[in-house]
């Protein structure tokens, strides 16, 4: 199995989690990790499983405005926030707008969000999952959230959980997709 992990990251957390998810997927085959700025239609076409993740901003996926606000916050943070190398590039919304239709591809979605109820924070993974489905992907897992604290630091154990989730995705790839499961409802996932 060949997997592709596409991430959008502002402060590096989603990038770090993408690397950990890839580590788990490597048990099942070859994995590439690319920023949304570098992900191409050819990358998607060559993958059996595509895993896409990004940060949660304003209850959903980032926008040009929320991305600019994140860059501004990092500049004003007195060095406590550090931008990911790909933070200045396009966001997932832009990537989905440019992505061509896909046929016979499986996918999974994840996000990072603040450690509080999803009712208050929203979940970017729901929008990511929805857009993947609209593009023709079949989801192999419910959208997943990984948690950060109010200072944008990953909570303890989230990196390990991401590695385990990646390994589980590889196993789930072998079974019928969750969209074929009568109990599956798009956007349902872990909500601590």
N, C-alpha and C positions, 0 to 999 in steps of 0.2 A: 504494500500500500504506500502511495506517495501522498504526503500531506503538505498543505500550505497554511501557514499561520500569518494572517494579515492584521496589523495592529495600527491604531492611531494612539499616540501618547503625548501628553503635554509635559508632565513632570517625571516621566520615566517609569511609573508604576505599571501601566498597561504593557509597556515594552518588556519589563522584567517578567511579568506574568506570561506574556507570549512566549518568552524563552523557556519558562518552566513548563508550559503546556506542550511545547515542542519536545522537551526532554521526555515527558511521559509518552508522547506519540512515537518517539524513536524506537520504543519497544516493538512497534508494529511495522517499521519501515523507514524510508527516507522522509525527511522533513526539511522544509525551507521556512525561514521566518523573515518577513519583509514588512517594512513600513508601508502604510497606505500610499505614500508618495512614490514608492518604487514598485508597487504591485501592478502587474500588467495582465491583460486578457490572456496572454500566452502562459503566464504563471498559473492562472486559474484553469486553463484548458489542460495543462499537464498534470494537475492534481486529481487524486481520487476523492480527497476530503479537504474542504476549505473551512478553516476556523477563523472567524473575524471578531475582533474586539476593539473597544474604545472606551474612553471615560464618559461618565454620566455628567452632563451639564444641564442645568435648568430642566430637570425631569426627563431628559432624553439624550439623544445623540448631540454631539457638539454642533455648533453653527459658526459661521464666520465671526459673529459678534462675541460668542462665548469663548472662542479660541483667542480672539484679540484680548478679551478680558483676562484670560489665563496668562498670556504673555505679559500684560501690564502688571498683574499681581506678582509675577516672578521678578519683574524689574523693581518693584517697590518692597520686596520682601527682605531686604538687607541680607541676602545670601541664603535664606532658609529654604527657598524654592529654587529648583534648578530645572531649566527647560530640557526636555529630551532633544537629541540631535535633529530629529525629524519634526519637531513641534511647529516650525514655521511653514511646513508644507501643507498640502491640501488635507481636508478632513474626509471622513468616511462618506458623508453626504455627497461630496464631489465625486468620490470614487464610484459610488453606486450610480450616479448620474451618467458616468462615462462607461461603466461596465456593460458589455454586450450580454445578450441572453445566453443562458447555459442550458445544456441538455445532459441529463443523467449524471448530475453531480450531487454529492451530499455535503452538508455543511453543519456548523454549530456556531453559536454566538455567545460572547461573554462581554462583561463590562467591569469597570471599577466604579465604586460609588462609596459615599460616606457611610460609616457604620451607624445607621439608624434604620427605622422601618422604611421599606420601599415606597410606602404611600407618601412619605415626605420627600424622598429623594428622587423618585422615578428610577427607571432602569434603561440605560442606553441599549442593553442587550435585547430588549423587546423590539425596539425599532430596527436594530440590526437584523434580528431574526425575520421580522416582517419583510424587510427589503430583500433579504436573501431569498425568501420564499417567492416574492414577486418576480425575481429574476430567473426563477426556475429551479432553484436548489431545493433539495429534500432535506429537511432537518433530521439529524440523528440524535439530537438531545434537546432538552428544554434549555432556554437561555440561562446562563449562569452569571452570578454576580460575585465579585471579589471585593473585599472591603478595605477601606483606608480610614485613618482617623481624621480629625478636623484639621490636622497639620499636613495632610496629604501624604502621610506615611502608611505603607501597607501594614495591616495588623499582623501580629505574630501568627504564624502558621498558614497564612494565605498562599505563600509561595509553594509550600509543600502540598497544599490542597490543589493548587493549579497543576502541579506535576501529576498528581493522582487523577485529576479530572482528564488530563490529556491521555493518560493510559486508558481510562474508561471509555473515552471517545473512540479510541482504536478498537476496543472490544465491541462497542455499539455499532461501529461501521459494519461489522460482520453480520449483524442482525437486522431484521426489518426496521426501517426508519420509524421514528416516533410519530410521524405524520400519519402512518398507517395504523397506529394504535388508537382504538376508539376512545380511550381515556385522555388522549393528548389534546391540549388546548394551547394554541400559540400564545407565547408570552408567559407561560407558567414556568417557574423555576424556584430556586432557593430564595426565600425571603425571610432572613433571620429576624 
